[in-house]
Amino acid sequence: MKILFITDNFPPEVNAPATRTYGFCKQWVEMGAEVTVITCAPNFPRGKVYDGYTNRLLQKEKVDGIEVIRVWSYINANEGFIKRTLDYLSFAFSSFWVGLFKETDVIIATSPQFFTTWSGCALSVIKRKPWVFELRDLWPESIKAVGALKEGFIYNTLENIELFLYRNADLIVPNSPAFKQNLIHRGIKEKKIKVILNGANLELFSPQEKDQGLISQLGLKGKFIAGYLGTHGLAHNLDFILNCAASLDDPNIEFLFIGDGAEKENLKAQARRLSLDNVTFLDPIPKDQVPAYLSIFDVALVPLKKSDTFKTVIPSKIFESAAMQKPILLGVEGQAKELVENYGIGLSYEPENKKDFLVQLKKIKKSGDLYSKLVANGKPFAEEFSRNGLAEEMYRIIKILYN
């Protein structure tokens, strides 16, 4: 089976869409599929092309058996609605034209970003091949949730296009059961929706001793480290965490933020204004170094803004942290909260409730028995949501379309 996968993010980028796409495609190659990924020059989140790559019309490489075709796009930092939209539209246009010349049996297009699926839909019509909408984000609803777009003509137009794409897709693969319910409620047929959750690559993420050399290098010896590793964006509510850090009365707790994003500089400025001496910011790190940095976390922070939209989201950080047997402190309601509490892999606080956050953080730090239970529960959870197993499940579903 020949699979054409269209995605805006792919390694060496290290965000969740890039990681999931690479993991699934690698597994499909090992299962006998011919996989071609059309993507752009790696640039997320700073909008600067990574060393060793150029933003040109076409460049090809082979990554673990996956044919990777990188196309030109208008590259911009992950900030500003209009510029980001131009970025997204240019990739949709370029990926469509290159995709016309690739032989395939099945087309997969993933969101975010939303416009990638436009390319997948158009290619499906012209090539007369089935296409799969991999749904990772309810867009445009999610950008409304962070205040980047208000209801009105533009929002309503994008929502109508969104519903058209759902109806047009031969299969929709959301990564959250709540996404499925959202679509059914909006008139999409249940039989064409198959949920495949996120998961962790257990070959990369597994329990390991704390990297003491790294702890010393960062000057964090003897600290209880509450860590966040990922995109610093509008949705992630890291300004709330900094406000909590300012109110904390425990000098042994250190907040460690690793990554980049549209809000990174604003967050650093906020930390300076608050004169915080219990917060450390680090630049993004390569994927192969992530386990070492996760190893020094005592608790993994998974926050999002308080919004009904985010009640449907299950952040991928949950799975990787649990695989490393790191207790999770979750600031997300809905599906993610149910998952974390039902499996006993962490504690949750009400999003944007400072008092609740501080109470739950101290509870994790001070209760040895509770901490041990949260650690132990990570292993069976991670094994149940192994990324390879989830990739195999999605492959079997896709193969039904091919046959």
C-alpha positions in Angstrom: 0.0 0.0 0.0 1.3 3.4 -1.0 0.5 6.2 1.6 0.9 9.9 0.9 1.0 11.8 4.2 0.7 15.6 4.1 1.8 17.4 7.3 3.2 20.9 8.1 5.5 19.5 10.8 8.0 16.7 10.7 11.4 15.9 12.4 13.8 17.5 13.1 11.0 19.6 14.5 10.0 18.2 17.9 6.4 19.3 18.5 3.6 16.8 19.0 2.4 16.6 15.3 5.9 16.0 14.0 6.6 13.3 16.6 3.3 11.4 16.0 3.6 11.6 12.2 7.2 10.3 12.2 6.4 7.5 14.7 3.3 6.3 12.8 5.0 6.5 9.3 8.1 4.7 10.5 5.9 1.9 11.9 3.9 1.7 8.6 7.1 1.3 6.6 8.2 -1.6 8.9 4.8 -3.1 8.2 5.4 -3.1 4.5 3.9 0.2 3.3 5.5 2.7 0.9 5.2 6.0 2.7 5.8 9.5 1.3 5.6 12.5 3.5 5.1 16.0 2.0 6.1 18.7 4.4 8.0 22.0 4.5 11.5 23.1 5.6 11.7 22.6 9.3 11.2 25.9 11.0 8.7 25.5 13.9 8.3 27.5 16.2 10.7 30.4 15.5 10.0 30.6 11.8 13.6 30.2 11.0 14.8 27.3 8.8 16.9 24.8 10.7 20.6 24.4 9.9 21.2 22.1 7.0 17.9 22.9 5.3 16.8 25.6 2.8 13.3 26.8 1.9 13.3 26.0 -1.8 10.8 24.6 -4.2 11.6 21.0 -3.7 14.1 18.9 -1.7 14.0 15.2 -0.9 15.5 13.0 1.7 15.0 9.5 3.1 14.3 9.2 6.9 14.1 5.6 8.3 12.6 4.3 5.0 10.2 7.2 4.7 10.4 9.3 1.5 10.3 12.9 2.7 9.6 15.7 0.2 10.0 19.2 1.5 8.3 22.0 -0.5 8.5 25.8 -0.4 6.2 27.8 1.9 6.0 31.3 3.2 7.8 30.9 6.5 6.9 33.0 9.5 7.3 32.7 13.3 4.3 31.1 15.0 2.7 34.5 15.8 0.2 36.8 14.1 -3.0 35.5 12.6 -2.6 36.9 9.1 1.1 35.9 8.7 0.4 32.4 10.0 -2.5 32.1 7.6 -0.3 33.0 4.7 2.2 30.4 5.9 -0.4 27.7 6.1 -2.0 28.6 2.8 1.3 28.6 0.9 2.1 25.1 2.3 -1.3 23.8 1.2 -0.8 25.2 -2.3 2.8 23.8 -2.6 1.9 20.4 -1.2 -1.0 20.1 -3.5 1.0 20.7 -6.6 3.8 18.3 -5.6 1.2 15.7 -4.5 -0.3 15.6 -8.0 2.8 13.9 -9.2 3.1 11.2 -6.5 1.5 7.8 -7.0 -0.5 6.8 -4.0 -3.3 4.5 -2.8 -4.4 6.5 0.2 -3.9 10.2 1.2 -3.7 11.3 4.8 -3.7 15.0 5.8 -3.3 16.0 9.4 -4.4 19.0 11.4 -3.1 21.3 12.8 -2.7 23.2 10.7 -6.1 23.3 9.2 -5.2 24.2 5.6 -3.2 21.0 5.2 -6.5 19.1 4.9 -7.5 21.4 2.0 -4.6 19.9 0.1 -5.5 16.4 1.0 -9.2 16.9 0.0 -8.3 18.4 -3.4 -5.8 15.7 -4.2 -8.3 13.1 -3.3 -10.8 14.5 -5.8 -8.3 14.8 -8.7 -6.5 11.5 -8.1 -9.7 9.7 -7.2 -8.2 8.2 -4.1 -9.6 7.9 -0.6 -8.4 10.5 2.0 -8.1 10.4 5.7 -8.5 13.5 7.9 -6.3 13.1 10.9 -7.9 15.4 13.4 -5.6 16.7 16.1 -7.3 20.1 16.7 -10.8 21.5 16.4 -9.9 24.4 14.2 -11.2 27.2 13.9 -12.7 26.6 17.4 -9.3 26.3 19.1 -8.1 29.7 17.8 -11.3 31.3 19.0 -10.6 29.8 22.5 -7.3 31.6 22.8 -8.7 34.9 21.6 -6.9 34.9 18.2 -10.2 35.0 16.3 -13.7 36.2 17.1 -17.0 34.9 15.9 -18.1 36.7 12.7 -18.0 36.3 9.0 -14.4 34.9 8.8 -15.0 32.4 11.7 -18.3 31.2 10.2 -16.8 30.8 6.8 -13.9 28.7 8.1 -16.3 26.6 10.2 -18.4 25.9 7.1 -15.2 24.8 5.3 -14.3 22.7 8.2 -17.7 20.8 8.1 -17.3 20.4 4.4 -14.0 18.7 4.8 -15.3 16.4 7.5 -18.2 15.3 5.2 -15.9 14.9 2.2 -13.3 12.8 4.0 -13.5 9.0 3.6 -12.3 8.5 7.2 -11.7 10.9 10.1 -9.2 9.9 12.8 -9.4 12.1 15.9 -7.0 11.7 18.8 -9.7 12.3 21.4 -13.1 10.6 22.0 -14.5 14.1 22.7 -13.6 15.2 19.2 -15.6 12.3 17.9 -18.6 13.3 20.0 -18.2 16.9 18.8 -18.4 15.8 15.1 -21.3 13.5 15.7 -23.2 16.4 17.4 -22.5 18.5 14.3 -24.0 16.0 11.9 -20.9 13.9 10.8 -21.6 10.2 10.4 -20.3 8.1 13.3 -19.3 5.2 11.1 -16.6 7.2 9.4 -14.9 8.3 12.7 -12.3 6.1 14.3 -10.5 7.4 17.4 -6.7 6.8 17.7 -5.3 8.4 20.9 -1.9 9.8 21.2 0.8 7.6 22.8 4.4 7.4 23.7 7.4 5.8 21.8 8.5 3.3 24.4 11.8 2.8 22.6 12.7 6.4 23.4 10.7 7.1 26.6 11.2 4.7 29.5 12.1 5.1 33.1 15.7 6.1 33.8 17.8 7.5 36.7 18.0 11.3 37.0 20.8 12.8 34.9 22.8 14.2 37.7 25.3 15.8 35.4 22.5 17.7 33.8 21.1 18.8 37.1 24.5 20.1 38.2 24.9 21.9 34.8 21.7 23.7 35.3 22.4 24.6 38.9 19.4 22.7 40.2 21.0 20.3 42.7 18.7 19.6 45.6 15.7 21.2 43.9 12.2 19.7 43.4 11.8 20.3 39.7 8.3 21.1 38.3 9.0 20.9 34.5 7.3 21.9 31.3 8.6 20.8 28.0 6.9 21.9 24.8 5.5 24.8 22.9 5.2 28.2 24.7 2.0 29.4 23.0 -1.2 31.3 23.8 -3.1 28.1 24.6 -0.6 26.7 27.2 -1.3 29.2 30.0 2.3 29.4 31.2 1.8 33.0 32.4 -0.5 31.5 35.0 2.3 29.1 36.1 4.6 32.1 36.5 2.1 33.9 38.7 1.8 30.7 40.8 5.6 30.6 41.1 5.6 34.2 42.4 3.2 33.1 45.2 5.0 29.9 46.2 6.5 29.8 49.7 8.7 26.8 49.2 12.3 27.8 48.1 13.1 24.2 47.2 10.7 24.1 44.2 12.1 25.1 40.8 10.1 25.7 37.7 11.9 24.6 34.5 10.5 25.6 31.1 12.0 24.0 28.0 11.0 25.0 24.5 10.0 27.9 22.4 6.9 29.6 20.9 5.0 32.8 20.3 4.8 33.6 24.1 8.4 32.7 25.1 9.7 36.3 25.2 6.6 37.6 26.9 7.0 34.9 29.6 10.6 35.8 30.2 9.7 39.4 30.5 7.0 38.5 33.0 9.5 36.5 35.0 11.7 39.5 35.2 8.9 41.8 36.2 8.0 39.4 39.0 11.7 39.1 40.0 11.3 35.3 40.0 14.4 33.4 41.2 12.7 30.0 41.1 12.2 29.8 37.3 14.6 28.6 34.6 14.0 29.0 30.8 15.8 26.7 28.3 15.8 26.7 24.5 14.3 23.8 22.6 16.3 20.6 22.6 16.6 17.8 20.0 14.2 14.9 20.3 16.9 12.4 21.3 17.8 14.6 24.3 14.2 14.9 25.6 14.4 11.8 27.8 17.4 13.1 29.6 15.7 16.4 30.4 12.4 14.6 31.4 14.4 12.4 33.7 15.3 15.4 36.0 11.6 16.4 36.4 10.0 15.5 39.7 6.6 16.4 38.3 5.5 17.2 34.7 3.3 20.2 34.2 0.5 20.0 31.6 -1.4 23.2 31.6 -3.9 24.8 29.2 -6.2 27.8 29.3 -9.5 27.4 31.0 -11.9 26.9 28.0 -14.7 24.5 27.1 -12.9 23.8 23.9 -9.8 22.4 25.7 -12.0 20.0 27.6 -11.9 17.9 24.4 -8.1 17.9 24.2 -5.7 15.1 25.5 -2.2 16.6 25.4 0.5 14.2 24.1 2.8 15.3 27.1 0.7 13.1 29.3 1.8 9.9 27.5 5.5 10.7 27.3 5.7 11.8 31.0 3.9 8.7 32.1 6.2 6.5 30.1 9.1 8.1 31.9 7.2 7.5 35.2 6.9 11.1 36.0 3.8 12.2 38.0 1.7 14.7 36.1 0.2 17.9 37.5 -2.6 18.6 35.0 -4.4 21.9 34.4 -6.9 20.6 31.8 -10.5 19.6 32.4 -12.6 17.1 30.6 -11.1 14.1 28.7 -7.5 14.6 29.8 -8.6 14.9 33.5 -10.6 11.7 33.3 -7.6 9.8 31.8 -5.1 11.1 34.3 -7.3 10.4 37.3 -8.7 7.1 36.2 -5.2 5.7 35.6 -3.8 7.3 38.7 -0.8 8.9 36.9 -1.1 12.4 38.4 -3.2 15.0 40.1 -5.3 17.7 38.5 -6.1 21.3 39.5 -8.8 23.6 38.2 -7.3 25.6 35.3 -6.3 29.2 36.3 -7.0 28.5 40.0 -3.8 29.5 41.8 -4.8 28.2 45.2 -5.7 24.8 43.8 -2.5 24.6 41.8 -0.3 25.3 44.8 -2.2 22.8 47.0 -1.9 20.0 44.4 1.8 20.8 43.7 2.7 20.6 47.5 0.6 17.4 47.8 2.7 15.7 45.2 6.0 17.0 46.7 5.2 16.1 50.3 3.4 12.8 50.1 5.9 10.0 49.6 3.3 7.2 49.4 1.1 9.1 46.9 4.2 10.0 44.8 5.3 6.3 44.7 1.8 5.3 43.5 1.8 7.9 40.7 5.2 6.8 39.6 4.3 3.1 39.6 1.0 3.7 37.6 2.9 5.2 34.7 4.3 2.0 33.3 1.0 0.1 32.7 -0.6 3.3 31.3 2.3 3.8 28.9 2.2 0.2 27.8 -1.5 0.4 27.0 -1.0 3.5 24.9 2.2 2.4 23.1 2.7 4.5 19.9 3.6 1.4 17.9 0.4 -0.3 18.9 -1.6 2.7 18.0 0.1 3.0 14.6 -0.6 -0.6 13.8 -4.3 0.0 14.7 -4.5 3.0 12.4 -2.8 1.1 9.6 -5.4 -1.7 9.8 -8.2 0.9 9.6 -6.6 2.6 6.6 -6.0 -0.7 4.8 -9.8 -1.2 4.7 -10.0 1.9 2.5 -7.3 0.5 0.3 -8.9 -2.8 -0.1 
